[in-house]
Amino acid sequence: MKLLKKENILLIYFTYLIIATYVYLFLQINEFPQKYVFTEWLINYEGGYVNRGLLGQIIFYMSNTFSIDLKFVILFFQASIYTVYFILFLLLLSKVKINFFWILIIFSPILFSYPLIELMVLGRKDTFVICLFMIFSIINYKNLHSLFIYFLIFFGISTFIHEVTIFYIFHYLLIIYLHIKLNFKVKIKKTYILGLLVFISFLLYLNLYLDNFVVVEDIVNSYDYDIITLNSGAFSHLKPTLNAVLLGTLNHIKLINILKYLLIIILSSIPFLFFIKFRKFKKFENLKYFSVINIFFIFFVLSLPVYGLIMDWGRLIHINYNFFIILLLFFFKLNLIDLDHTEIKIKKLNHFSKIIILIFVCFIFSPDIMSVNTLEYFPLPNQSVRFIGGIIEKIIELY
């Protein structure tokens, strides 16, 4: 049946994800403004510079200028960025051969479906951070100068949207490095290195120092919501110092929590650790150490500090996985991946082995958003049943 072709399955799955995302985004506005996701969107610059205040300032001005209810402005931004997110990924995936490896990636419970599995993640600003990096990786740059300028724009905007972007600087730098080595084949000038250091120092100054002087009361008072206070949702996280946040997170971490999330990371890593191998580059000595294991290990180690700063590890794993898959698609774009190796590995598996791997990687476990909570079991089936059951229930209510 043509309907069961891998490309059609991908399109059907994405259509379902988009529709379900729109439905849940619309339903959750009934919890405005007290739900955490909305308090994060309400953070603006009315009390001075503050982390993740850019989008909040934009929607604040839009709501006041055009007299539109804030929740509908937020809904517009949320729906728009998810549309961009799915379209961009669909575009990138259309350029690769969809095989068993990509099926494992696409149906991973920590990738596209995770915000629907964990509704506390739905509508967060993280999707903007992911999309900006994805666009940065897609653009065909003419020279090093344009690459550097686009980096300043995309990384800068992303950091103003959410400071978690700082932890993904090395993902951006890897793309820059590969463009320099494989496309431009030039030596980077010291002026670019100096400019990069000044730029990063400026962002760190804003997010680690200037942010400490924000008057949170002025941000809260800029909205006419009695239900919103200094202790509401994201506002309560604006004042604690870096040391206080780190100590608070570490006090809640237990060995069992670490083991649970390591299990998720290991399961989600099986596809690219087993199926993916880089091609050999005799001409480029600097790329001889390129391997999936090396890159995975390096970025895993680099991500460890942020696990000490936030409690919602499930959301962090979701962001990390998105960034890694975008890098992987970028590697495919540069023809760095040994496609024959992947096909040989897939052909060696019989149907029973594929089913077992698919079940363990995609259908049994997913992380709860909070590190202290238990794992979610059978996430994709449960999410689908919950969504379809909710639709049927609403239809019955109408009749």
C-alpha positions in Angstrom: 0.0 0.0 0.0 1.3 3.4 -1.0 -0.1 4.9 2.2 2.3 2.8 4.3 5.4 4.1 2.5 7.9 5.6 4.9 7.6 9.1 3.4 3.8 8.9 3.8 4.1 7.7 7.3 6.3 10.7 8.1 3.8 13.1 6.6 0.9 11.5 8.4 2.8 11.6 11.7 3.8 15.2 11.3 0.2 16.2 10.4 -1.0 14.5 13.6 1.7 16.2 15.6 0.8 19.7 14.2 -2.9 19.2 14.8 -2.5 17.9 18.3 -0.1 20.7 19.1 -2.6 23.3 17.9 -5.4 21.7 19.9 -3.4 21.5 23.2 -2.1 25.1 22.7 -5.6 26.4 22.3 -6.9 24.4 25.3 -4.2 25.5 27.7 -5.0 29.2 27.3 -7.8 28.5 29.7 -5.0 28.3 32.3 -3.7 31.8 31.5 -1.9 33.5 33.2 -1.2 31.3 36.2 0.4 28.3 34.3 4.2 28.4 34.4 4.6 28.5 30.6 2.6 31.8 30.5 4.5 33.4 33.4 7.7 32.8 31.4 6.2 34.5 28.4 5.2 37.5 30.6 8.8 38.3 31.5 9.7 41.6 29.9 12.2 44.5 30.2 9.9 46.8 32.1 12.0 46.3 35.2 15.3 46.5 33.4 17.3 43.9 31.6 16.4 40.4 32.5 17.1 36.9 31.1 14.6 35.6 28.5 12.8 39.0 28.3 12.9 39.7 24.6 9.7 37.8 23.5 7.9 39.1 26.6 8.7 42.7 25.7 7.5 42.1 22.1 4.2 40.6 23.1 3.8 43.4 25.8 4.1 46.1 23.1 1.9 44.2 20.6 -0.8 43.7 23.2 -0.8 47.3 24.2 -0.4 48.8 20.7 -3.1 46.7 19.0 -5.3 46.1 22.1 -5.2 42.4 21.7 -5.6 40.1 24.7 -2.1 38.9 25.8 -3.0 35.2 25.8 -4.0 35.4 22.1 -0.7 37.2 21.2 1.2 34.4 23.0 -0.9 31.7 21.3 -0.1 33.3 18.0 3.7 33.2 18.7 3.5 29.6 20.0 1.5 28.2 17.1 3.7 30.1 14.6 7.0 28.7 16.0 5.7 25.2 16.1 4.6 25.5 12.5 8.1 26.7 11.6 9.6 23.9 13.7 7.7 21.1 12.0 8.1 22.5 8.5 11.8 23.0 8.8 12.3 19.4 10.1 10.1 18.0 7.4 12.1 19.9 4.8 15.4 18.6 6.2 14.1 15.0 6.5 12.8 15.1 2.9 16.5 15.4 1.8 17.6 12.1 3.4 16.6 8.6 2.7 14.1 7.5 5.4 15.2 4.1 6.6 15.0 2.2 9.9 17.6 4.5 11.4 15.5 7.6 10.8 12.3 5.8 11.9 14.0 5.3 15.3 14.9 9.0 15.4 11.6 10.4 14.2 9.5 8.3 16.6 11.8 8.9 19.6 9.6 10.0 22.6 12.2 12.8 23.4 12.0 14.5 20.0 8.9 15.7 18.1 6.3 14.1 20.3 7.8 15.1 23.7 5.9 18.4 24.2 2.6 16.4 23.7 3.7 13.6 26.1 4.8 16.2 28.7 2.3 19.0 28.3 4.3 21.2 30.8 6.9 21.5 28.0 4.4 22.6 25.4 4.6 26.2 24.4 7.9 27.0 26.1 10.4 29.3 24.5 12.8 26.4 23.9 11.3 25.9 20.4 12.6 29.3 19.3 16.1 28.4 20.5 15.9 25.1 18.5 14.5 26.8 15.4 17.1 29.5 15.3 19.9 26.9 15.5 18.2 24.9 12.8 17.9 27.9 10.5 21.6 28.8 11.2 22.6 25.2 10.1 20.5 25.3 6.9 21.7 28.6 5.4 24.2 28.3 2.6 26.9 30.9 3.5 28.9 32.6 0.7 31.9 33.4 2.8 33.3 33.5 6.4 32.2 37.1 6.9 28.5 36.3 6.2 28.8 33.2 8.4 30.2 35.2 11.3 27.5 37.9 10.9 24.7 35.4 10.9 26.2 33.7 14.0 26.1 37.0 15.8 22.4 37.6 14.8 21.1 34.1 15.5 23.0 33.3 18.6 22.4 36.8 20.0 18.6 36.7 19.4 18.4 33.1 20.8 20.3 34.1 24.0 17.9 37.1 24.5 15.0 34.7 24.1 16.4 32.2 26.6 19.8 32.2 28.3 20.0 28.4 28.0 21.4 29.1 24.5 24.8 29.9 26.1 25.2 26.2 26.8 24.9 25.4 23.1 27.7 27.7 21.9 29.8 24.7 20.9 27.1 23.4 18.6 27.2 26.7 16.8 31.0 26.7 16.8 31.1 23.2 15.3 29.0 24.3 12.3 31.3 27.3 11.9 34.4 25.1 12.1 33.1 22.6 9.5 32.2 25.4 7.1 35.7 26.8 7.4 37.4 23.5 6.9 35.2 21.9 4.2 33.5 24.8 2.4 35.6 27.9 2.7 39.0 26.2 3.3 40.5 29.4 4.8 42.3 30.2 8.0 40.2 32.2 10.4 41.5 35.7 11.1 42.3 36.8 14.6 39.8 39.7 14.2 37.0 37.1 14.0 38.3 35.3 17.1 38.5 38.6 19.0 35.1 39.6 17.9 33.7 36.3 19.0 35.3 36.6 22.4 34.0 40.1 22.9 30.5 39.1 21.8 30.3 36.1 24.2 31.7 38.2 27.0 29.0 40.8 26.4 26.3 38.2 26.5 27.7 36.7 29.7 27.9 40.2 31.2 24.2 40.7 30.5 23.0 37.3 31.7 25.3 36.8 34.7 25.7 40.4 36.0 23.2 43.0 34.7 20.3 40.5 35.1 20.9 40.7 38.9 19.6 44.3 39.0 16.2 43.7 37.4 13.2 45.0 39.5 10.9 42.0 39.2 8.1 44.0 40.9 8.0 46.4 38.0 7.6 43.5 35.5 4.7 42.0 37.6 3.1 45.4 38.0 3.3 46.1 34.2 0.4 43.6 33.9 -3.1 44.0 35.4 -3.3 40.5 36.8 -4.0 40.2 40.6 -3.3 36.5 40.4 0.3 37.1 39.3 2.8 37.8 42.1 6.6 37.7 42.6 6.2 34.1 43.6 4.2 33.0 40.5 5.8 30.5 38.1 8.8 31.8 36.2 8.9 35.1 38.2 10.0 33.2 41.3 13.1 32.0 39.4 14.3 35.5 38.4 15.9 36.6 41.6 17.8 33.5 43.0 21.6 33.7 42.4 23.5 31.1 40.4 24.9 29.5 43.5 21.5 29.3 45.2 20.0 27.7 42.1 22.9 25.2 41.8 22.7 24.2 45.5 18.9 23.9 45.3 19.2 21.5 42.3 22.0 19.4 43.8 20.0 19.0 47.0 17.2 17.3 45.1 19.4 15.0 42.9 19.5 11.4 43.9 21.4 8.4 42.4 18.2 6.8 41.3 17.2 10.0 39.4 20.6 10.0 37.6 20.3 6.3 36.7 16.8 6.9 35.3 17.8 9.7 33.0 21.0 7.8 32.0 18.8 5.0 30.8 16.8 7.4 28.6 20.0 8.9 27.2 21.5 5.5 26.4 18.3 4.3 24.7 18.0 7.4 22.7 21.7 7.2 21.7 21.4 3.6 20.3 20.4 4.7 16.7 23.4 6.9 15.9 25.9 5.0 18.0 25.1 1.8 16.2 24.1 2.9 12.7 26.2 6.0 12.0 29.8 6.3 11.0 31.7 9.2 9.5 33.5 8.9 6.2 37.3 8.9 6.2 38.9 12.1 5.1 42.5 11.7 4.0 42.8 15.3 2.8 41.7 16.8 6.1 43.9 15.7 9.0 41.9 17.8 11.5 38.8 15.6 10.8 40.5 12.3 11.4 39.2 12.3 15.0 35.7 12.9 13.9 33.5 10.0 15.1 29.9 9.8 16.4 31.1 8.5 19.7 33.6 11.3 20.2 31.1 14.0 19.3 28.3 12.4 21.4 30.7 12.1 24.4 32.0 15.7 24.1 28.5 17.3 23.8 27.2 15.1 26.6 30.0 16.3 28.9 29.5 19.9 27.9 25.8 19.6 28.7 26.4 18.4 32.3 26.7 21.9 33.9 23.2 22.8 32.9 21.8 19.7 34.6 23.0 21.2 37.8 21.1 24.4 37.2 17.6 23.2 36.4 15.3 20.5 37.7 13.4 19.8 34.5 15.8 17.3 33.1 13.2 15.9 30.7 12.9 19.2 29.0 16.7 19.5 28.8 17.1 16.1 27.2 14.4 17.1 24.7 16.4 20.3 23.8 19.8 18.4 23.7 18.3 15.7 21.4 16.9 18.3 19.0 20.3 20.0 18.8 22.1 16.8 18.2 19.7 15.7 15.4 20.1 19.1 13.7 23.9 18.5 13.8 23.4 15.1 12.4 21.3 16.4 9.5 24.0 19.0 8.9 26.6 16.2 8.7 24.4 14.5 6.1 24.2 17.7 4.2 28.0 18.0 4.1 28.2 14.3 3.0 30.2 13.4 6.1 28.2 10.3 6.9 29.1 6.8 5.5 25.7 5.9 4.0 26.9 2.4 3.0 27.8 1.6 6.6 24.3 2.6 7.7 22.6 0.4 5.0 24.8 -2.6 5.9 24.0 -2.3 9.6 20.3 -2.1 8.8 20.4 -5.1 6.5 22.0 -7.3 9.1 19.0 -6.9 11.3 16.0 -9.2 10.8 12.4 -8.1 11.3 12.2 -9.4 14.8 15.3 -7.5 15.9 14.0 -4.3 14.3 10.7 -4.6 16.2 12.5 -5.2 19.5 14.8 -2.2 19.0 11.9 0.0 17.9 9.9 -0.9 21.0 12.7 -0.3 23.4 14.0 3.0 21.8 10.6 4.5 21.0 7.7 3.0 22.9 8.5 2.0 26.5 10.1 4.9 28.3 10.3 8.7 28.3 11.4 11.1 30.9 9.1 13.1 33.1 9.8 16.8 32.8 11.1 16.9 36.5 14.1 14.9 37.4 12.6 13.9 40.8 9.6 12.2 39.2 9.2 8.7 37.8 9.7 7.8 34.2 6.7 7.8 31.8 5.8 4.3 30.5 4.5 3.7 26.9 4.5 7.4 26.2 3.6 7.5 22.5 0.6 5.1 22.8 -0.7 6.8 26.0 -0.4 10.2 24.4 -2.3 9.1 21.3 -5.0 7.5 23.4 -5.3 10.6 25.5 -5.6 12.9 22.5 -8.1 10.8 20.6 -10.1 10.1 23.7 -10.3 13.8 24.5 -11.5 14.5 21.0 -14.2 11.8 21.2 -15.2 13.1 24.7 -15.6 16.7 23.3 -17.7 15.4 20.4 -20.0 13.5 22.7 -20.4 16.6 24.9 -21.5 18.7 21.9 -24.2 16.2 21.0 
